[in-house]
Amino acid sequence: MKLALLSDIHSNRQALDACLQHAREQGAEHFALLGDLVGYGADPAYVVQQAMELAAAGHNVIGGNHDAFAVHPPVGADKGATSIAAQGAAWTHEQLTPQQRDFLAQLPLTAEVGGVLLVHASADAPESWRYVDNEVVAAQCLEAAAQHPGVQHVFCGHVHLQTLYYRGAGRGLMRFSPMAGVAVPVPPHRQWVATVGSVGQPRDGDPRAMYALLDTDHWQLRFERVPYAVSEAAAAILATRGALPATFAHRLEAGR
């Protein structure tokens, strides 16, 4: 099976369409969306609708912190909230239909597919939205995932970067920074945690969209980078006339 893992889409229609098309061209058979469907971007209704259609077809969709914000915007989200995560949450809420908000509200925080655990943040207390951004947290995430029978591997989003943490001969996890499009062997007997990056808002200085593709027939993992119409996505944010901060558009163009 080829499993496509997409996270942190952040209401970016153009990036989502590009990644879905790319994954299908690579032979993806199953899709998993790892949360933060919305937030930051200008097309929340479109992105949520695509997620609903994937879920209805039997694919996996889990929730992230921005999805929770869209259902229940934080206090002050419509009055210049200081948290960047809260900015635009009230506007996003209003763009969604009641059915779409209900879909977001009912998303699970974890899911399992093919012996792999899917989670937006860390598998230990996923509702706390911890960033899996170092070996220590990755180890804690993996230990929590091990409580699920048959699970040795975890896919996370949330950090907007692509990284693989794996257990080698020693007890601790080791960190590996992959190259785009290069298959990485991930033997099924070896424990590992991967952060798949962000479809809609990469933060490594490269504006190209990110996702990952796991081939469970050969146990290989590819971290993909996909060009998309960044200028169109940025222009759509600016077209909200201040409902979404202009900095959200500039971040897309800078990949930050």
N, C-alpha and C positions, 0 to 999 in steps of 0.2 A: 504494500500500500504506500502511496505517496500522500503524505499529510502536509498541507500548507498551513502555516501558522502566521496569522496576521494580528498585530496588536497596536493599540494607540493610534487608531485611525483618525480621531479628532476631527470629525465632520469634514474631512478632506475628500470630496467627491472624486477629484481628478486622480489623486494618489491611489484611492481604493480601486477605481476602475482599472488603473494601470497594473496594479499588483494582482488583481483577480485574473486579468487577461494573461499576464505573464505566467502565473501559476498553472492556469489551464493549459497553456502552450507547453509547459514542462511536464504535463501528465498528471497534475494533482487530481486525486480521487476523493479526498475528504478535506474539508476546510474547518479550521478552528479560529475563532475570533477571541482574542484574549483580553477584552475589556477596553475601556475608554473609547467607545465608539464615537462619542461626542466631546464637545469642549474645544475651544480655540478657533475652530474652523467655521465656515459659512454655510455648510450644507448638512446640518444635523438630521433633518427629516429624510433626506435622500439616503444617507448612510444607515440610519436605523431601519429604513424600509428594506434595504439590501440585506441587512442582518436578519430581519424577520423572515425574509424569503429563504435565506440559507438555513435558518433554524427549522422552518417548516419542511425543508427538504431533508432533514435529518443530520445536518451539520451542527457543530458545537459552537455556542456563543456563551461567554461568561461576562460578568460585570466588572467594571472598574470604578475608581473613585469619581471620575468625571461623569459617569453615567448616573451615579447616585446624586451628584450635585444637580444634574439636569432634572431629576425627579423632584428633589427637594432643595431648591437653591439656598445656599447659606445666607444667613442674615446679613444684609448689606450688599448682596450680590448685584442688586440693581442700583446701588448708590456709591459706586466707586470703591468697591471692596479692595482691600490692600493685597489679599492673597491672589496670586496670579491664577491659581486653580479655580478661584471663585469668580473671577472676572468673566462676564458674558454668560454666566450660568442662568440668570433670569431670562436673558434673551433667548438662549437655547431652549429653555423650558417652554417658552411661548411659541417657538417654531414647530414643536412636536404636537401631534394629535394626542388625544387622551389614550388611544390604543397604543401608540408608540411609547408614551410615558409608562403605561402599564407593562409593556414588554420589558422596558429597562428595569422597572421596579422588581420584576420577578426573575431577573437573571441570577443564576447561581454564581457563587464566588469561586467554585472549583468544578472540574469535570475530569473524567478519565476516558481515554480512548487508546486502545491497543497497548495497555500497560504503561501509558504515559499520563502523568498528572498535569493538568492545565490550570494555571492560576494567574491572576493579573499581577499581584505583588508577590509576597512570600507565602509559602504553604503553611508556615506557622503563624496562626492568627491572621488569615488573609484579609479580614475586615479592618486591620490596623494599617494597611497600605504601606508596609515596609518595603524599602528599595533593596533589591538583591543586587548590590553594587560592589561587593567585596567577597573574599573567600569565607569570612566568618559567617556572614548572613547566608551565603549560599549553602554552607554546611548545615546551618540550622533549618533552612528550607528543605534540604534533602532529608534530614532526620525526621522532620514532620511528615514528609511525603511517604517515608518508609512505613508509617503506620497504616497506610492503605495496602492491603494484600496485593502482592504482585507488582507493585510500582517501584521502579528503581530510577526513573528519569522524570525530570520536571521541566516544563516550559513556562516561562514567565514573560511579562511585559513590563510596563511601568517606568523603566529606567531609560527608554529611548535609545539604547545602545545595544550592539550585538556582541555577546560574550558567551563563552562556554567555560563552565567550571566542571572539572572532572576529578574523580578519585583515582590516583595512580597506585604505585606500590606502597606509598606511605598512608598515614591515617588522614592527613589533611587534604583539602581540595586544592587543585592547581587551576590557575586562570589561563585561558587561551583566547587570544584575539584573532578571529578568523579573517580570511581574505574573501571578498565577495565572489561568489560563483564557484569557489573551490570546495569540492566535497571533503568533508571531515569524517573519518571513520569513527563511529560511536558504537562499539561492540555492546550487544545487549546485556552482557554480564557485568559491564562496568557502569558504576553509578555516575550520573552527571546532571547538571542543571544548566539550562540555556536561557538567556534573555534574547528575544528575537528582534529587538529594535522596534522602531515606530514606522508604521505606514505613512501617517499623515504629518508627523513633525519630528524628523531626525534632528539629533543634537550633537553630531560629531563633526560639523563643518562641511558636510556633504549633503546637499539638498535632496538627493535621490531618495525615493521611498525604500523602506526596508521590510523584508519578511523572511521567513525561513521555510525550508522544504525538507522534511524527513522522509527518507526512503527506508521503510521497515523490511523490505525484501533483502536489501543489501546492507542495512544499518549504516547509512551514510546521511550526513546532515549538511545542507548547503545554506549558507546565509546569503540572501540575494539583495542586490541593489537595482532599483528600477527607475529609469528616468520617467518623468511625467510633466504635465503642463503646470509648472510651479507658478508662472506668472498669472495664469488664469485663477488658480486657487488663491493667490495673494490679492488679486483684483476683486475677487468675490468678497473677501474680508473687508477691504476698503469700501466696497459698495454698501456695507451696512451703515455707513455714515456715523461712525463712532459707537454704534451699539457693541461692536467688537473693537478693542484697541488696535490702532494701526501697527503697534509693535508685533502683534500676532502675524501680520502679513510679512513684516520685515524678517521675522525669525524664519519663516519658510524659505525666503530667498537666500538667507545666510546659512541655512542648515543648523541653526542654533536655537 
